[in-house]
C-alpha cells in the first residue's frame, strides 16, 4: 500500500488536485513519474545492503515486491513518454530512440527491468536455478543506465542527478566490499584495514 502512494499522489496531481501539473503538464508528468521511478529503483537496490547492515532477514521478503514496484513505475514513466508525450507516433518514437542518447539509456534500462520482472516468479527461480541470481545482477546495470539517463537529460541543475549517482555508487560500493570480504572468508585470508 505504501508503495502505491506515489501513484495515487501523481494521479491526484494529474486530475488537477494538489496543485496540478502546472503550465506544462506533459513535461511535469514526465519529470514526476521519472523521479518516482528512480527513487523506487534505488530503494529496490538498497534492500540487500540494508539487510546486511542491520541483520534483519525479514527485509529480504520486500526485495521482490519493491523490485516489481520499481518496474511498474519505470513502465509508467515509459508509457507517459510513449503515449502522452509522443502520442504513440512510431516515427517520433524511432527518432527519439535513434537520436537522443538519454532516451536510448532509459529504454535500455526499461528492457532490462522488463526481463527481470518477467523472470521474478517462483517458477522462473526454479527453472533458472543458480543462473537466476546471475541474471538478476543486471538490475545494477539498469540502475547505472537509469542514472546515466537522468544525467544526460539534465541541462542545468545537476543536484538531483548527483544525489542519484552518489546513492548508486554507495550501493555498488557496498556490494563490492561485501564480495571481497566473503571471498577472503572463504579463502581464510586475514582481514585488512579492520575489514572483517
Backbone as JSON, one array per atom type, in Angstrom:
{
  "sequence": "XXXXXXXXXXXXXXXXXXXXXXXXXXXXXXXXXXXXXXXXXXXXXXXXXXXXXXXXXXXXXXXXXXXXXXXXXXXXXXXXXXXXXXXXXXXXXXXXXXXXXXXXXXXXXXXXXXXXXXXXXXXXXXXXXXXXXXXXXXXXXXXXXXXXXXXXXXXXXXXXXXXXXXXXXXXXXXXXXXXXXXXXXXXXXXXXXXXX",
  "N": [[0.83, -1.21, 0.0], [1.92, 1.25, 0.81], [3.81, 1.53, -1.18], [2.23, 2.17, -3.34], [1.36, 4.71, -2.88], [2.83, 6.93, -4.08], [1.89, 6.69, -6.72], [-0.82, 7.23, -6.4], [-0.65, 9.87, -5.52], [0.47, 11.08, -7.8], [-1.56, 10.6, -9.62], [-3.6, 12.13, -8.5], [-2.54, 14.72, -8.81], [-2.43, 14.81, -11.59], [-5.12, 14.85, -12.12], [-5.72, 17.37, -11.38], [-5.72, 18.08, -8.74], [-4.02, 18.92, -5.61], [-2.39, 21.01, -6.46], [-2.02, 20.46, -9.11], [-0.44, 20.0, -12.37], [0.84, 22.19, -13.36], [1.9, 24.69, -15.84], [3.02, 23.34, -17.97], [2.0, 20.48, -18.38], [2.64, 17.92, -19.49], [5.45, 17.75, -19.58], [5.93, 18.06, -16.82], [4.65, 15.78, -15.84], [6.24, 13.79, -16.98], [8.66, 14.34, -15.64], [7.95, 14.02, -12.91], [7.0, 11.33, -12.84], [9.32, 10.04, -13.63], [11.06, 10.71, -11.52], [9.83, 9.39, -9.35], [10.09, 6.77, -10.3], [12.91, 6.49, -10.36], [13.65, 6.8, -7.64], [12.29, 4.63, -6.51], [13.54, 2.5, -7.82], [16.19, 2.75, -6.85], [15.63, 2.29, -4.19], [14.86, -0.39, -4.29], [17.32, -1.5, -4.99], [18.63, -1.0, -2.67], [17.79, -2.79, -0.73], [19.13, -5.28, -0.16], [21.79, -4.39, 0.75], [20.88, -3.01, 3.04], [19.78, -5.08, 4.54], [22.09, -6.57, 5.08], [23.48, -4.72, 6.58], [21.84, -4.25, 8.81], [21.13, -6.77, 9.66], [18.59, -7.77, 9.63], [16.73, -10.23, 8.52], [14.15, -10.38, 7.58], [13.71, -8.25, 5.89], [14.47, -9.04, 3.39], [12.29, -10.26, 2.22], [10.9, -8.18, 1.14], [12.21, -7.44, -1.11], [11.62, -8.49, -3.75], [9.03, -7.49, -4.13], [9.42, -4.68, -3.99], [11.14, -4.42, -6.13], [9.42, -5.12, -8.25], [7.59, -3.06, -8.0], [9.27, -0.95, -8.66], [9.76, -1.59, -11.35], [7.14, -1.24, -12.27], [6.76, 1.55, -11.9], [8.8, 2.55, -13.53], [7.85, 1.62, -15.94], [5.47, 3.06, -16.06], [6.52, 5.65, -16.36], [7.77, 5.25, -18.82], [5.49, 4.77, -20.42], [4.2, 7.22, -20.22], [5.99, 8.82, -21.63], [5.84, 7.48, -24.11], [3.07, 7.46, -24.83], [1.71, 9.83, -23.9], [3.49, 11.96, -24.33], [4.55, 11.45, -26.92], [2.4, 10.47, -28.31], [2.15, 7.84, -29.24], [3.3, 7.85, -31.74], [4.96, 6.33, -34.23], [7.11, 7.17, -35.87], [8.12, 9.4, -34.47], [8.86, 8.12, -32.1], [10.87, 6.35, -33.0], [12.7, 8.25, -33.93], [13.43, 9.49, -31.48], [14.56, 7.26, -30.17], [16.77, 6.74, -31.72], [18.22, 9.08, -31.96], [18.49, 10.47, -29.58], [20.55, 10.2, -26.96], [19.98, 10.0, -24.16], [17.42, 8.96, -24.15], [17.89, 6.48, -25.3], [19.46, 5.27, -23.27], [17.63, 5.24, -21.13], [15.59, 3.63, -22.25], [16.99, 1.21, -22.62], [17.47, 0.56, -19.93], [14.82, 0.11, -19.14], [14.17, -2.15, -20.72], [15.88, -4.09, -19.62], [14.82, -4.2, -17.01], [12.28, -5.13, -17.65], [12.89, -7.72, -18.51], [13.86, -8.76, -16.08], [11.61, -8.5, -14.43], [9.87, -10.25, -15.72], [11.03, -12.63, -15.12], [10.72, -12.99, -12.44], [9.13, -14.7, -11.06], [8.27, -17.52, -8.92], [8.41, -19.9, -10.32], [10.19, -19.24, -12.41], [12.5, -18.85, -10.9], [12.95, -21.46, -10.0], [13.37, -22.77, -12.46], [15.6, -21.45, -13.6], [17.51, -21.72, -11.65], [20.73, -21.51, -10.33], [21.49, -19.65, -12.19], [19.57, -17.72, -12.07], [20.1, -15.81, -10.03], [22.42, -14.74, -11.08], [21.45, -13.62, -13.47], [19.75, -11.68, -12.39], [21.47, -9.86, -11.36], [21.77, -8.01, -13.25], [20.2, -5.91, -12.6], [21.71, -3.95, -11.47], [23.06, -2.92, -13.65], [20.88, -1.83, -14.96], [20.3, 0.15, -13.08], [22.6, 1.79, -13.3], [22.3, 2.63, -15.98], [19.9, 4.02, -15.72], [20.65, 6.16, -14.08], [22.52, 7.37, -15.77], [20.75, 8.1, -17.8], [19.29, 10.13, -16.45], [21.36, 11.97, -15.92], [22.26, 12.67, -18.53], [19.95, 13.79, -19.46], [19.64, 16.02, -17.9], [19.97, 19.54, -17.89], [20.78, 21.86, -16.59], [20.65, 22.19, -13.59], [22.34, 20.05, -11.67], [22.02, 18.81, -9.23], [20.06, 16.9, -8.33], [20.58, 14.72, -10.05], [23.2, 14.19, -9.26], [22.81, 13.33, -6.63], [21.4, 10.93, -7.07], [23.41, 9.51, -8.46], [25.42, 9.34, -6.48], [24.13, 7.85, -4.48], [23.72, 5.44, -5.87], [26.4, 4.78, -6.31], [27.28, 4.31, -3.7], [25.69, 2.06, -3.09], [26.6, 0.2, -5.03], [29.27, 0.15, -4.28], [29.09, -0.94, -1.68], [28.25, -3.49, -2.28], [30.49, -4.43, -3.65], [32.46, -4.34, -1.61], [31.34, -6.21, 0.15], [31.5, -8.54, -1.41], [34.29, -8.86, -1.67], [35.01, -9.23, 1.03], [33.6, -11.61, 1.62], [34.9, -13.41, -0.11], [37.44, -13.45, 1.0], [36.88, -14.59, 3.44], [36.12, -17.14, 2.65], [38.52, -18.04, 1.58], [40.03, -17.96, 3.84], [41.68, -15.85, 4.43], [43.36, -13.27, 6.28], [41.7, -10.34, 7.54], [42.03, -7.0, 6.23], [42.95, -3.67, 7.11], [41.05, -3.42, 9.13], [38.74, -4.53, 8.09], [36.39, -7.03, 8.36]],
  "CA": [[0.0, 0.0, 0.0], [2.83, 2.4, 0.86], [4.44, 1.63, -2.49], [1.28, 2.72, -4.31], [1.05, 6.11, -2.54], [3.3, 7.87, -5.1], [1.0, 6.61, -7.89], [-2.05, 7.95, -6.04], [-0.28, 11.3, -5.48], [0.64, 11.52, -9.17], [-2.89, 10.58, -10.23], [-4.33, 13.29, -7.97], [-1.99, 15.91, -9.46], [-2.85, 14.76, -13.0], [-6.54, 15.2, -12.14], [-5.86, 18.79, -11.05], [-5.66, 18.3, -7.29], [-2.69, 19.1, -5.01], [-1.62, 21.97, -7.25], [-1.99, 20.08, -10.52], [0.84, 19.77, -13.03], [1.43, 23.44, -13.84], [1.63, 25.2, -17.19], [3.48, 22.34, -18.94], [1.66, 19.24, -17.67], [3.3, 16.72, -20.03], [6.83, 17.76, -19.07], [5.87, 17.83, -15.38], [4.28, 14.38, -15.65], [7.45, 13.03, -17.28], [9.64, 14.56, -14.57], [7.46, 13.42, -11.65], [6.98, 9.87, -12.96], [10.72, 9.63, -13.66], [11.6, 10.83, -10.17], [9.29, 8.28, -8.56], [10.71, 5.54, -10.81], [14.32, 6.45, -9.95], [13.72, 6.59, -6.19], [11.85, 3.26, -6.24], [14.59, 1.6, -8.29], [17.29, 2.81, -5.88], [15.14, 1.63, -2.97], [14.95, -1.83, -4.54], [18.75, -1.85, -4.94], [19.11, -0.82, -1.31], [17.25, -3.79, 0.21], [20.16, -6.23, 0.28], [22.75, -3.72, 1.65], [20.22, -2.7, 4.31], [19.68, -6.34, 5.29], [23.43, -6.91, 5.56], [23.87, -3.72, 7.58], [21.01, -4.37, 10.02], [20.96, -8.16, 10.07], [17.17, -8.12, 9.63], [16.48, -11.1, 7.37], [12.78, -10.17, 7.1], [13.74, -7.23, 4.84], [14.66, -9.72, 2.11], [10.98, -10.56, 1.64], [10.4, -7.0, 0.44], [13.04, -7.16, -2.28], [10.91, -8.76, -5.0], [7.9, -6.58, -4.24], [9.92, -3.34, -4.32], [11.65, -4.52, -7.49], [8.28, -5.08, -9.17], [7.08, -1.69, -7.93], [10.2, -0.13, -9.46], [9.45, -1.87, -12.76], [5.85, -0.61, -12.55], [6.94, 3.0, -12.02], [9.6, 2.8, -14.74], [6.92, 1.4, -17.06], [4.58, 4.23, -16.09], [7.32, 6.73, -16.95], [7.93, 4.87, -20.23], [4.21, 4.94, -21.11], [3.95, 8.66, -20.32], [6.79, 9.27, -22.77], [5.36, 6.84, -25.33], [1.69, 7.78, -25.19], [1.29, 11.21, -23.61], [4.42, 12.9, -24.96], [4.73, 11.19, -28.35], [1.11, 10.02, -28.88], [2.38, 6.55, -29.9], [3.72, 8.11, -33.12], [6.11, 5.46, -34.46], [8.25, 7.93, -36.42], [8.7, 10.19, -33.37], [9.49, 7.17, -31.17], [12.12, 5.9, -33.61], [13.62, 9.39, -33.92], [13.96, 9.63, -30.12], [15.38, 6.1, -29.83], [17.99, 6.7, -32.53], [18.92, 10.35, -31.98], [18.65, 11.04, -28.25], [21.24, 9.22, -26.11], [19.33, 9.79, -22.86], [16.28, 8.07, -24.4], [18.47, 5.14, -25.5], [19.86, 4.75, -21.96], [16.41, 4.95, -20.38], [14.93, 2.5, -22.87], [17.79, 0.02, -22.3], [17.18, 0.24, -18.53], [13.47, -0.47, -19.09], [14.22, -3.5, -21.31], [16.49, -4.95, -18.61], [13.85, -4.39, -15.93], [11.23, -5.99, -18.2], [13.43, -9.08, -18.45], [13.93, -9.18, -14.68], [10.24, -8.64, -13.93], [9.27, -11.44, -16.32], [11.65, -13.82, -14.52], [10.69, -12.83, -10.98], [8.2, -15.66, -10.47], [8.87, -18.69, -8.27], [8.69, -20.88, -11.37], [11.42, -18.82, -13.08], [13.6, -19.11, -9.96], [13.21, -22.91, -10.04], [13.88, -23.15, -13.78], [16.93, -20.88, -13.86], [18.39, -22.16, -10.56], [21.8, -20.57, -9.98], [21.56, -18.6, -13.2], [18.6, -16.68, -11.74], [20.76, -14.72, -9.3], [23.35, -14.1, -12.02], [20.64, -12.79, -14.35], [19.17, -10.55, -11.68], [22.51, -8.84, -11.09], [21.6, -6.98, -14.28], [19.49, -4.76, -12.04], [22.71, -2.9, -11.24], [23.27, -2.31, -14.96], [19.7, -0.98, -15.16], [20.49, 1.31, -12.21], [23.61, 2.66, -13.92], [21.68, 3.22, -17.17], [18.89, 4.99, -15.27], [21.38, 7.35, -13.62], [23.04, 7.99, -17.0], [19.57, 8.71, -18.42], [19.0, 11.38, -15.75], [22.49, 12.9, -16.11], [22.24, 13.16, -19.91], [18.72, 14.57, -19.63], [19.75, 17.25, -17.14], [20.58, 20.61, -18.67], [21.33, 22.96, -15.78], [20.83, 21.88, -12.17], [22.74, 18.64, -11.58], [21.96, 18.33, -7.85], [19.29, 15.66, -8.22], [21.33, 13.67, -10.74], [24.36, 13.88, -8.42], [22.33, 12.53, -5.5], [21.15, 9.58, -7.58], [24.7, 8.89, -8.77], [26.11, 9.03, -5.22], [23.41, 6.73, -3.83], [24.05, 4.23, -6.63], [27.81, 4.48, -6.06], [27.34, 3.7, -2.36], [25.09, 0.73, -3.17], [27.53, -0.65, -5.77], [30.46, 0.01, -3.44], [28.8, -1.86, -0.57], [28.23, -4.84, -2.87], [31.88, -4.79, -3.95], [33.11, -4.61, -0.33], [30.77, -7.46, 0.66], [32.04, -9.63, -2.22], [35.71, -9.03, -1.29], [35.04, -9.78, 2.38], [33.15, -13.0, 1.56], [35.95, -14.21, -0.75], [38.52, -13.61, 1.98], [36.43, -15.56, 4.45], [36.16, -18.47, 2.04], [39.93, -18.42, 1.45], [40.66, -17.95, 5.14], [42.67, -14.77, 4.49], [43.08, -12.28, 7.35], [41.11, -9.05, 7.1], [42.96, -5.87, 6.19], [42.41, -2.34, 7.45], [39.9, -3.51, 10.02], [37.57, -5.13, 7.44], [36.27, -8.44, 8.77]],
  "C": [[0.87, 1.26, 0.0], [3.47, 2.62, -0.51], [3.54, 2.23, -3.56], [0.93, 4.18, -4.03], [1.59, 7.1, -3.57], [2.41, 7.86, -6.35], [-0.29, 7.38, -7.62], [-1.8, 9.45, -6.04], [-0.17, 11.85, -6.9], [-0.7, 11.57, -9.9], [-3.71, 11.78, -9.79], [-3.84, 14.58, -8.63], [-2.4, 15.97, -10.93], [-4.31, 15.18, -13.14], [-6.79, 16.66, -11.74], [-5.85, 19.1, -9.58], [-4.21, 18.5, -6.85], [-1.79, 20.0, -5.85], [-1.52, 21.63, -8.72], [-0.59, 19.88, -11.05], [1.44, 21.03, -13.66], [1.11, 23.76, -15.29], [2.09, 24.25, -18.29], [3.25, 20.96, -18.36], [2.37, 18.0, -18.2], [4.73, 16.62, -19.52], [6.86, 17.46, -17.58], [5.55, 16.38, -15.06], [5.47, 13.47, -15.94], [8.47, 13.13, -16.14], [9.21, 13.84, -13.29], [7.47, 11.89, -11.71], [8.41, 9.32, -12.99], [11.38, 9.68, -12.3], [11.13, 9.68, -9.29], [9.94, 6.96, -8.99], [12.15, 5.4, -10.32], [14.45, 6.14, -8.46], [13.32, 5.16, -5.84], [12.9, 2.26, -6.67], [15.78, 1.59, -7.32], [16.89, 2.16, -4.56], [15.23, 0.12, -3.1], [16.41, -2.3, -4.45], [19.3, -1.77, -3.52], [18.67, -1.89, -0.32], [18.34, -4.71, 0.73], [21.24, -5.56, 1.14], [22.15, -3.39, 3.02], [20.1, -3.95, 5.17], [21.04, -6.72, 5.87], [23.87, -5.98, 6.68], [23.14, -3.93, 8.9], [20.9, -5.79, 10.54], [19.51, -8.62, 10.09], [16.84, -8.92, 8.36], [15.1, -10.86, 6.77], [12.72, -9.15, 5.97], [13.82, -7.87, 3.47], [13.33, -10.01, 1.43], [10.4, -9.38, 0.86], [11.09, -6.76, -0.91], [12.29, -7.35, -3.6], [9.77, -7.77, -5.21], [8.35, -5.17, -4.63], [10.49, -3.33, -5.73], [10.53, -4.45, -8.52], [7.62, -3.7, -9.17], [7.95, -0.76, -8.77], [9.93, -0.34, -10.94], [8.13, -1.2, -13.15], [5.99, 0.89, -12.75], [7.79, 3.37, -13.23], [8.72, 2.63, -15.98], [5.93, 2.55, -17.19], [5.29, 5.41, -16.75], [7.49, 6.5, -18.46], [6.64, 5.12, -21.02], [3.81, 6.42, -21.22], [4.71, 9.23, -21.5], [6.2, 8.77, -24.09], [4.0, 7.36, -25.78], [1.29, 9.23, -25.01], [2.18, 12.22, -24.34], [4.48, 12.72, -26.48], [3.47, 10.65, -29.04], [1.25, 8.72, -29.68], [2.73, 6.71, -31.39], [5.03, 7.35, -33.39], [7.33, 6.22, -34.97], [8.92, 8.77, -35.34], [9.43, 9.3, -32.38], [10.83, 6.72, -31.72], [13.15, 7.02, -33.66], [14.26, 9.54, -32.54], [14.93, 8.5, -29.79], [16.69, 6.05, -30.59], [18.82, 7.98, -32.46], [19.17, 10.95, -30.6], [19.28, 10.01, -27.31], [20.56, 8.97, -24.77], [18.1, 8.89, -23.0], [16.78, 6.63, -24.59], [18.83, 4.5, -24.16], [18.63, 4.37, -21.14], [15.67, 3.74, -20.92], [15.66, 1.2, -22.56], [17.55, -0.41, -20.85], [15.81, -0.42, -18.41], [13.45, -1.89, -19.63], [14.81, -4.49, -20.3], [15.49, -5.24, -17.49], [12.67, -5.24, -16.38], [11.66, -7.45, -18.13], [13.44, -9.6, -17.01], [12.54, -9.38, -14.09], [9.6, -9.92, -14.46], [9.88, -12.73, -15.78], [11.65, -13.73, -12.99], [9.73, -13.8, -10.29], [8.95, -16.81, -9.81], [9.25, -19.75, -9.3], [9.99, -20.54, -12.1], [12.64, -19.08, -12.2], [13.97, -20.59, -10.0], [13.84, -23.33, -11.37], [15.31, -22.68, -14.0], [17.97, -21.3, -12.83], [19.47, -21.12, -10.26], [21.92, -19.43, -10.97], [20.59, -17.45, -12.9], [19.28, -15.51, -11.03], [21.77, -14.0, -10.2], [22.59, -13.15, -12.95], [20.17, -11.53, -13.64], [20.2, -9.55, -11.17], [22.47, -7.75, -12.15], [20.85, -5.76, -13.76], [20.46, -3.61, -11.77], [23.05, -2.18, -12.55], [22.11, -1.37, -15.27], [19.81, 0.29, -14.32], [21.48, 2.3, -12.78], [23.02, 3.37, -15.14], [20.65, 4.28, -16.79], [19.55, 6.28, -14.8], [21.96, 8.1, -14.81], [21.92, 8.72, -17.73], [19.27, 10.08, -17.79], [20.11, 12.41, -15.98], [22.46, 13.5, -17.51], [21.02, 14.03, -20.18], [18.82, 15.95, -18.97], [20.5, 18.32, -17.93], [21.23, 21.7, -17.81], [21.65, 22.52, -14.36], [21.1, 20.38, -12.0], [22.63, 18.08, -10.16], [21.23, 17.0, -7.72], [20.03, 14.5, -8.87], [22.53, 13.23, -9.92], [23.95, 13.02, -7.24], [22.07, 11.1, -5.94], [22.45, 8.83, -7.83], [25.44, 8.48, -7.5], [25.45, 7.87, -4.5], [23.75, 5.42, -4.55], [25.49, 3.81, -6.39], [27.99, 3.81, -4.7], [26.81, 2.27, -2.39], [26.01, -0.25, -3.91], [28.8, -0.9, -4.96], [30.26, -0.97, -2.31], [28.77, -3.3, -1.08], [29.65, -5.33, -3.14], [32.63, -5.16, -2.66], [32.64, -5.95, 0.22], [31.36, -8.65, -0.09], [33.49, -9.92, -1.85], [35.82, -9.68, 0.07], [34.66, -11.25, 2.37], [34.22, -13.9, 0.94], [37.11, -14.45, 0.21], [38.14, -14.62, 3.05], [36.51, -16.97, 3.92], [37.6, -18.96, 1.94], [40.66, -18.48, 2.79], [41.73, -16.89, 5.28], [42.33, -13.83, 5.64], [42.53, -10.99, 6.77], [42.16, -7.97, 7.12], [42.22, -4.6, 6.53], [41.12, -2.42, 8.28], [38.66, -4.11, 9.38], [37.52, -6.6, 7.83], [35.11, -9.09, 8.05]]
}
